[in-house]
Amino acid sequence: MSRSRWSWRTLLALIGSVWLLLALPCHAGDTDPGFALKDGDTMVFLGDSITAARGYTKIVELYTLMRHPEARVRFWNAGKGGDTAAGAVDRLDKDVFAHGATVVTVAFGINDIGWGTKADQEHKDKYLAGIRRIITECQKHHARVYICSPAVLHEDPEQAENGYLQKMADEGMALAKSLGAGTIDISRAMREVQRKVVAANTGETNAAKLTRLHVEDGVHLNDLGQLTMAWAMLKGLGAEADVSAADVDAAAEKVIWADGCKITNLKKLADGVTFVRKDAGLPLNLGILSGLQYRFVPVPETLNRYQLAVQGLAAGRYTVRAEGRLLGTYDARQLAEGVNISSATADGWVPGGPWDAQSDAVKEVVDARDKLWMGGQVRSQYNDANPHAAALAKDFTRLDSELTGLARSQARPYPYRFEVRLTQKTP
């Protein structure tokens, strides 16, 4: 009976995931199922100042490290403030192909029409010509390319749905498909989040309390906006909703179901159950308080389903611990149905399970690598006449490789000991 219930929950989850992928107008553009990034890939983010801000790009990198720690994927930011699709053509060799790109995401649009001041046929034609050239050059270099619609602006989402920028982006994505490239409709995916923000702001008269996706100019993204764009891009790249799932029967002392993980040392206790769980990949976590943004961006449901179900428990309340760390207290009925423990913590000011702390640590290493990358960019662009330039360039490359290796090591799963114990009986 328990196996049947879990199978139905799994089936419903799969149906929900398929529905979401159909609802979000994102096209992976890769015939290989699953996440688009593979072992050995080098992903280059090509775009304008929103890409150059290095927000969404770091989240994509962090997700990849946590979910696929054994995949050797490199990341390179090729964002340039004020750039356009046509302008980027001239720097493809230097900023994209010189770094060995095998996957390229392309996000332009707003500068192409002069922030709306040049929304005319002439500039749309330049945009489309630029998109065509980028695709053909990527294909010549055997790089898988994804043409993205741009990030949303601070405007009414219903009007933007039929606005000039979206229609131009639609033409760009249609062109990409006709040329065999992938597409990701960032705009429409972000707009789903934007609608939630608009609804949450309804009736709020204090401007300081309004939720926004943008900074004051209404174009560039704040942290919530960058998370939203990262979420849209990850789903367009085929990021999996399910991390792993485990269902155990405490009374029968057996494993009912394990997907993406292995359960060992399962033992019935007088007041609960204990077992060891080893995962293939881990959830994405972005530090304390990041969960506050999940009421707008559905990360737990669509990227971070790290499930635990425990059957056969007597009625009551149970504490759940992993490696001694308290995740929370749950009713036996909740545990029987299954709970998502990806970001579970008994104290919102500290990480929950060890995977949470691992992700937080990896995030800091990714940030450090990003700072190193920026230092290298400043050095190469403005101080390349330094007599030690060659040696410095080698040092930057070496440190980048070491930081990447450190991040992968920190992200690697290891066996976690779980304890589920009765704390309060239900009469």
N, C-alpha and C positions, 0 to 999 in steps of 0.2 A: 504493500500500500504506500509506504513512504517513497519507494523508488518511483512509483507512478506519479505521486504528487510532485516530486522534484522534476521528473521528465516533463510534466505539463508546464511547470514554472519555466523550465529551460526553453521549451517550445514557445511559450508566450514571450519570453525575453528575445528570442531570435526573431519572432514576428515583429516585435516592437522595434528591433534594430533595423530590420528591412524596411519597415514603414518609415523610420526616421531618414534613412538614406534616400528613400523615394521622395519624401517630403522636402528634404533639403536639396536644392538644385545643384548638386555637386557631382562631378563626373570624374572618376579616378583616372581614366585614360590609360589604364594599365591592364593587360589581359590576365596578369597573374593575380589571383584573389588575395585578399588580405592587405596589410599595410604596404604602401607603395615603396617604401625605402627598404633596401635589401643589404645584406652583408657586402661590404666593399664599396658602397655608394659614396659619392661626394655630392652633397646637396648645396646648391647655390641659390640664395634668395636674391632675385633681381628686382629692383623697384626704386621708388623715390624716397622722400624723407621719412615716410611712415615705416618703410623697411629699414632705412638708415638709423632710425631710433632704436633698433635692436631690442624690441619688446616681444612681439609675437614670435620672432625667430628663435629666441632663447627658450621659449616655452615648447616649441616644436622639438628643439634639441633635447630638452629635459625629458619630454615624453618618450622620445626614442631611446634615450639612455635607460630610463626606468623600465620600460616595457620590453625592450629588446637589448639587454645589456651585453649579449654575446655578439651582436651585429656591429661590425666595425664600420660605422657611418661617420663621415666627416661633414662639417657644416662651414659654409663661408657666406658672409654677408656682403652683397654687392649692391646695397642701397646707396642712392646718391640724391641729396636734396635738390628739388626742383627739376628732376629728370623726367623725361618722357619716353614713350616706347621708341619713337624715331631717334631720339638722342642716345638711347642705350645701345643702339646698333653699333655705334662707333667704338664702344668700349667692351664689346663682347670678348674679344681676344684677351685683353689685359685683365678684365675683372671676372670673367666667367671661365673661359676655356683654359687659361693659364693655370687654373687651380684644379684642373682635372674633373670638371663637372660631369656627373652622369645623370643628375636630376636637377632641373632648373624650374623654379616657380617665378612667374612674371606678373607683377602687380603694378599697373600704371592706369592712368585715366584722368585724374583731376588736373594735373599740370598740362596734360595734352590739350585740354580745352580752357586753359588759363583760369582755373578756378571758376569756370562758368562764363567768363567774359569773352571766350572765343569758341562758344558752342555752335560751330557752323560746319558746313560740309567740307570746307578746305582742311580744317584741323582734324575732323574725323577721318578724312582720307589719309592724312599723315599718320594718325594713330594706327589705322588698319595696315598701312604699308609697313610701319615699324613692327607690328605684330607678325606680319608675314615674314619679314626678314629674320626676326629673332627665331621663329620656328624653323625656317629652312636652315639657318646656320647651326642651330642646336642639332638638327637631324644630321647634318653633315658631320658633326662631331660625335654622333651616336649618343647624344644626351636626351633623355626623356624630358619633355618640356610640358609644363602645365600653365596655360593662360588663365589668369585669375581676373575676375572683375574687381574693381577697387574697393577699399574700405568705405563704409557709409559716411556721409556727411551729417552734420548736426542739422537735420531738417525733418519735416514731417515724413514718416516712413511710407505713408500711403501715396503721397504725391511723388516721392522719390522712386517708387516702384515703376512708375511710367514716365520718369524724367529722362532728359537727354542723355545723362551720363550712363544710366542703366541700359538704355537702348543702344548706345554706342558700344558698351561692354558686351551686350548680347551679340552684336555683330562680330565683335572680336572673337568671342567664344565659338560662334558658328563657323567663322573662318578657320579657327584652330581645329575644330572637329573635322572640317572638310580636308584638312591637311594631315590628319592622323595624329594630332597632338591631343593631350589631355586638357581638361578645363575644370576650374573650381569657381563656382559662383559665390565668391566671398560676400558680395553685396547683399544678396537675398538671405543668406544664412545669418549675417550680422543683423539684418533688418528684423528677423524674428526676435532677437534679443532686444533690439531697439524698441520694439512694440511693448515689451514687458517693462522697459524703463519708462516709456511714455505713460503707461498705465499706472505705474508706481508713483509717478510725479503728479498725477491728477489730484487736484485739491490742495497741493502743497503751495503755500503762499510765501514761504521763506526761501529765497533764492539760494541761500547757503546750504540748504538741506536737499536741494534737487540732485538726483542722480544723473550723471552724464557719462557719455562714452568719449567725450572730447575735451580738449583744453579750450581756452577762450576763443580761439580763432574758428572753432567749429569744423576744422578740417583734420588737425592732428589729434591722435588718440591719446587718452590718458591710460592709466593701468587697466581699468576695466575694459576700455576699448581694445587695447592690445590683447588682453585675454580672450575677448570675443573674437578677434581676428584669428588668433592662434587656434581656437576651438573650431572655427569655420574651416581653416586650412587643414587641420588634422582630420576632420571628418571627410573633407574632399580627397585627402590622401589615403582614405580607407582605414583610418585608425579604428581599432577594435573597441567596442564598448566593454567587453568582458575581459577582465584581467585573469581571474581564475575563480573557481567555485568549489566548495567542499561541503558535503552533507554527510553527517555521521549519526549513528544511532547509539545514544549513550546506554540505553537499557540493554540492547543486544550486543553491545561492544563490537560494532562492525562499521565499516565504511560503506555508505550507501552510494555515494557518487563523488568523484573527484575529477575535475576538468581543469587543466592548466596547472595542476599541482599534484603532489603525492602526499598521502597521509600515512604515517607510520606510528608505532608505539601507542596505539589507541588503548586506553585503559579506563574501565569503569571505576568511579570513585563512590564512596558512600553518599557524597553530596553533589555529584556531578560527573565530569569526565575530563580526561586529559589526553592530548595527542600531539604529534609533531607534524608540522606542515612545511613542505618545501615547494616553493613556487618557481615557475619558469621565468616569470617577469613580475614586476611590482607596480603598484598604483603611482600615479602622478600626484604629488603634493607640492604646494607652492608657499609653504610657511604659515605661521600662525595668522589667524584672522582671514586667510584667503577664502575660507569657506563662506564668508559673508557675501562674496560675489556670486556664489553658486545659485542664489535665488533667481539670478538673471541668466547666467550661463550654466546650462545643465551638465556640468562636468561629471558629477557622480553617476548620473543615469546613462550618459552617452560615451564616456571615456574611462570610467573608473569603477566598474562593477566588480568589486573584490568581495565575494559572497561567502558567508558562513551560515550553515543551517545545522541545528542540533535537534534530533528527534529523541523521543523516549525519556524526556525529563519530567519529573513530577511537577505539578502546578506550583508556581512561585516565581520569585525574582532571582536572577543569577548574575553574578559578576563574570565578565570575560576578560581574561588577561593573556597577553602574549609576551613571552620572555619576561614575565613578572610585571609588565606594565599594564595598568588598568585601562581598558578601552571604554568600559561603560557597564551599565546594568540593564538587563533586558528581561522581559517577561518570557516564560517558557513558550508561550504561544508565538511570540515574536521570533524566537530562535528556531522554532519548528518551521515557520514560514521562510526563514532566511533573512539575514540582515547584511547590509553593505557596510563593511568595516574599513573601507579605504582610508577615511579620514577620521575614524572614531577616536575620541579621546575623552578622558574624564576631566581634563583640565584644558580649556581652550588656549591657555598661554604656553603650553608645552606640547611637543609632538605626542601622538598616541602610540601606535604600535611601532616596532623597530623599522618597518618599511616607511613609515611617515618620517622618522628621523633620517633614514637613509636618503629619502627624496629631498628633504630640507638641506642635507649636507651636499648632495649632488648639485642642487640649485646654486649653492654658494660657489662651488667649483666652476660651474658654467658661467656664473657672473664674473669670476676671476679670469677665466679664459677670454670672456668678452672684453674685459678691461685690457688684457694683454694684447688682444687683436687690435683694439683701438690705438694702443700705444704704438704698435707696429705700423698702423696706417699713418699716424702722424709722422713717425720717423721716416717712412719711405716717401711720403709726399712732400715733406717740408725740411727734412734734414738728411737727405740722401747724399749730400756732399761731405758729410762727416767722414773723416779718414778711416774711421772704424766701421763704416756702414756695412761692409760685407760680413764682418764678424758679428755685428749686432743682429743682422738679418738671420744668421744661423742660430744665434741664441734665442731669438723670438720663435723660430721654427721648432727648436728643440723643446723649449718650455711649453709651447702649444701642444706638442705631442705628449709631453709628460702630464699636462693637466687633463688632456683627453683620456689618457690611460687611467689616471687617478679617478676620474668621474666614472668610468666603466667599472672599475674595481669597487668603488663605493656603492654603485647601483646593483651589484651582483647579489641575487637572493642567497640566503642561507637558511638552514632549518630553524623554524620558530616553534617553541614549545607553548602550546595553548592550555589554559585551564579554565573550565567553565564550572563554577561552584555556586551552590545554593546559598543565598544570603537572607532570603525571607520566604517562608512558606505561605502559600495561599490556603486559607481554610476551605 
